[in-house]
């Protein structure tokens, strides 16, 4: 039984070139899991189809579903053990775009080490009329969301942030969540808020949205909070409107901390909300705000320069303080760049979905790339991404953490988008960073740093090969 070797960025393989239905037999992920609605860290597997009665016939252009299947699994307790597992979950279609095969995987499988659970091989065929079908596009997006979250769930700290301590918090009713959100928004809109107060409120909003999806829905229901957060970023980025912070390193550090929290919150609101029609409506109504946000994300924050000190004793006393603040600011700049990268990735997905047929009348990735390449800070931002990738893949560092693995995937995705959809950015990357991809960003380095048991590993490797091919071979830019 032959399985495909390569996976694209969402671990869904799409074969446009084949003109005959695939003869390869693949497997369905029998162990897809979703988080319990009670906020616990236990994961629940979806029903597993059996191989019995798995034959089907199809007519051209008509949808055909698989016959019903049964399962004999029990609900696992606790998080699965991913050690030693290599996930490869193919999802491919034939050239006419109406037959799809979803394959099995060991991704995040709680079954492999539990003798009480029975695992059966299965196969699922999906037939659609068009490869731009919204169902297919949403399926790809949902699968991509799943493998990212499954990777992050390997991090105990991430799990602990999602799961409240037992007995310390009772579940909230929908009415209480709505009331909580309204109260947070009202307090954020107060004019006399200090930066510290705003930071506390946004942190509270982020934590609440992590645990209750309804807050994400409420966030996009109206555009006022999105508009407020972007404007708040604009107050401090790339430089603060408060000129005193140009000389006050401590104040500037506080501003950057608040900006990072805002960007993380915005990224959370984008994550897994692509099916929310209110999100698309808000972004379309505030398209100018969205493009302002893009400019903010690609612009490096400005930090105060060290002031000259002429008194010798003061120089001795202030050196350590200056070094401490300088180190803190540099660390915040790196954290800001990583956070901005994650949010830029989410915005890229919005435009990519529009390019593929989801809201195409409102967004297209060619617009976004044309906009980005017209702004000089984009070059600096791309350079910072490559620099971070070189550092991240250094052999002297340990294995990447789950969050670092997700960030690496997002960095590759952004670079691929630049190479595919922007002639200017593609030429810049090829001309200025070909050596980095030859000597530092290569497969051996990736294999040393990226654990095989992460669900996102195989999609990242596939994405890396695509980026490397685009860097090495000059080819037509897609519009």
Secondary structure, DSSP 4 states (H G I P E B T S, - for coil): ----S---TTS----SS--S---------TT-EEE-TTS-S-EEEPPPPPSTT------TT----PPP---------SPPP-TT------EEE-TTS--EEE----TT-SSTT-TTS------EEE--S-TT-HHHHHHHHHHHHHHHHHHHTT-HHHHHHHSPPTTT-PPPPHHHHHHHHHHHHHHHT-TT--HHHHHHHHHHHHHHHHH-HHHHHHHHHSSHHHHHHHHHHHHHSSS-SSGGGGT-HHHHHHHHHHHHHHHHHHHHHHTT-TT-HHHHHHHHHTHHHHHHHHHHHHSPPP-PPPPP---HHHHHHHHHHHHHHHHHHHHHHHHHHHHHHHHHHHHHHHHHHHHHTSSTTT--HHHHHHHHHTSTHHHHHHHHHHHHHHHHT-TTS-PPPHHHHHHHHHHHHHHHHHHHH-HHHHHHHHHHHHHHHHHTSSHHHHHHHS-TTSTTHHHHHHHHHHHHHHHHS--PPP-
